[in-house]
Amino acid sequence: MAQWNKNTVPKCKDKTCSDEVLVTIETQGWKGGIYRRVVKAVYIPYHHCTVEDMGWNMPDGVPDDWEYIEENDNWWIPQGWYEVCDYSPDDYSYFTVTDKVIAWMNLPKAYEPRLKQLN
């Protein structure tokens, strides 16, 4: 069984984000309680990836608070967690996780049926 990691972030290779992982996000509920959910996400360290490195298409433009890199006419993607939305194979989207990430774990292996061999 996979283990949840707390108070750490996944390792990232240069110019890439972390592997896709599951994160538990905690937020204040509308009735004052704590609400938790699990989503697929990636982590990007500080000054680690640019929009070009990640191949992100920014049809609405780059947000005003992203840091511009004049020497290569690019923008740093801000440090943090980004939810992965991959509902359509043609359209991957990433959304900033604004709530508190309390733990993460590697994705489980995909289901593969086991067929019993009959002789």
VEXDREN-2710 file (C-alpha; in Angstrom, 1 decimal):
% VEXDREN-2710
k/r/px/py/pz
1/MET/0.0/0.0/0.0
2/ALA/1.3/3.5/-0.9
3/GLN/2.2/5.8/1.9
4/TRP/1.2/9.5/2.3
5/ASN/4.1/11.9/2.7
6/LYS/3.7/14.9/5.0
7/ASN/5.8/18.1/5.3
8/THR/7.7/17.3/2.1
9/VAL/7.4/17.9/-1.7
10/PRO/8.2/15.4/-4.5
11/LYS/11.6/15.6/-6.1
12/CYS/11.9/17.4/-9.5
13/LYS/14.4/17.1/-12.3
14/ASP/15.8/20.4/-13.8
15/LYS/13.3/22.2/-16.1
16/THR/10.4/19.9/-15.2
17/CYS/7.8/19.6/-12.5
18/SER/7.4/16.6/-10.2
19/ASP/5.7/13.4/-11.4
20/GLU/2.0/13.5/-11.2
21/VAL/1.0/12.5/-7.6
22/LEU/-2.2/12.4/-5.5
23/VAL/-2.5/15.3/-3.0
24/THR/-4.8/15.7/0.0
25/ILE/-6.1/19.3/0.1
26/GLU/-7.6/20.8/3.2
27/THR/-9.9/23.8/3.2
28/GLN/-12.3/25.4/5.6
29/GLY/-15.9/24.2/5.0
30/TRP/-18.8/26.6/4.6
31/LYS/-20.2/25.6/8.0
32/GLY/-16.9/26.0/9.8
33/GLY/-15.7/22.4/9.5
34/ILE/-12.7/21.1/7.7
35/TYR/-13.2/19.7/4.2
36/ARG/-10.6/17.4/2.6
37/ARG/-10.4/16.2/-1.0
38/VAL/-7.9/14.2/-3.1
39/VAL/-6.8/15.4/-6.5
40/LYS/-4.0/14.6/-9.0
41/ALA/-1.3/17.3/-9.0
42/VAL/2.3/18.3/-9.8
43/TYR/4.7/20.4/-7.8
44/ILE/6.9/23.1/-9.3
45/PRO/9.9/24.5/-7.2
46/TYR/10.9/28.1/-7.2
47/HIS/12.6/29.3/-10.5
48/HIS/12.6/25.7/-11.8
49/CYS/10.3/25.7/-14.9
50/THR/9.3/28.3/-17.5
51/VAL/6.2/28.3/-19.6
52/GLU/8.4/27.2/-22.5
53/ASP/10.0/24.3/-20.5
54/MET/6.6/22.9/-19.7
55/GLY/5.1/23.5/-23.1
56/TRP/2.1/25.2/-21.6
57/ASN/-0.3/26.9/-23.9
58/MET/-1.4/30.2/-22.3
59/PRO/-4.4/31.3/-24.6
60/ASP/-5.6/33.8/-22.0
61/GLY/-2.1/35.2/-21.5
62/VAL/0.3/34.9/-18.6
63/PRO/-1.0/36.2/-15.2
64/ASP/0.3/39.7/-14.3
65/ASP/2.1/38.4/-11.1
66/TRP/4.3/35.9/-12.9
67/GLU/8.0/36.8/-13.1
68/TYR/9.2/37.7/-16.6
69/ILE/12.7/36.5/-17.8
70/GLU/13.9/39.2/-20.3
71/GLU/17.0/37.3/-21.6
72/ASN/14.9/34.5/-23.1
73/ASP/11.5/36.3/-23.4
74/ASN/9.7/33.8/-21.1
75/TRP/8.0/33.6/-17.7
76/TRP/8.8/31.6/-14.6
77/ILE/5.9/29.4/-13.4
78/PRO/5.4/30.3/-9.7
79/GLN/6.4/27.8/-7.1
80/GLY/3.6/25.6/-5.8
81/TRP/1.1/22.9/-6.4
82/TYR/-0.9/22.7/-9.6
83/GLU/-3.9/20.4/-10.1
84/VAL/-3.8/18.3/-13.2
85/CYS/-7.0/18.2/-15.2
86/ASP/-6.6/15.5/-17.9
87/TYR/-10.2/14.7/-18.7
88/SER/-9.6/15.0/-22.4
89/PRO/-6.5/13.4/-24.0
90/ASP/-6.2/16.5/-26.3
91/ASP/-6.4/19.1/-23.5
92/TYR/-4.3/18.9/-20.4
93/SER/-4.9/21.8/-18.0
94/TYR/-3.2/22.9/-14.8
95/PHE/-4.9/25.0/-12.1
96/THR/-3.1/26.6/-9.1
97/VAL/-3.9/24.8/-5.9
98/THR/-4.8/27.7/-3.5
99/ASP/-5.9/25.6/-0.5
100/LYS/-3.5/23.8/1.9
101/VAL/-1.8/20.6/0.6
102/ILE/-1.4/18.5/3.7
103/ALA/0.0/15.3/2.2
104/TRP/1.0/13.7/-1.1
105/MET/1.6/10.1/-2.4
106/ASN/2.7/8.5/-5.7
107/LEU/0.0/7.5/-8.1
108/PRO/-1.1/3.9/-7.7
109/LYS/-0.5/1.5/-10.6
110/ALA/-3.3/1.3/-13.1
111/TYR/-5.7/-1.6/-12.9
112/GLU/-4.8/-4.6/-15.0
113/PRO/-7.2/-7.6/-15.1
114/ARG/-5.7/-10.9/-14.2
115/LEU/-6.9/-13.7/-16.4
116/LYS/-6.6/-17.2/-15.1
117/GLN/-4.9/-19.5/-17.7
118/LEU/-7.0/-22.6/-18.3
119/ASN/-5.2/-25.6/-19.7
END
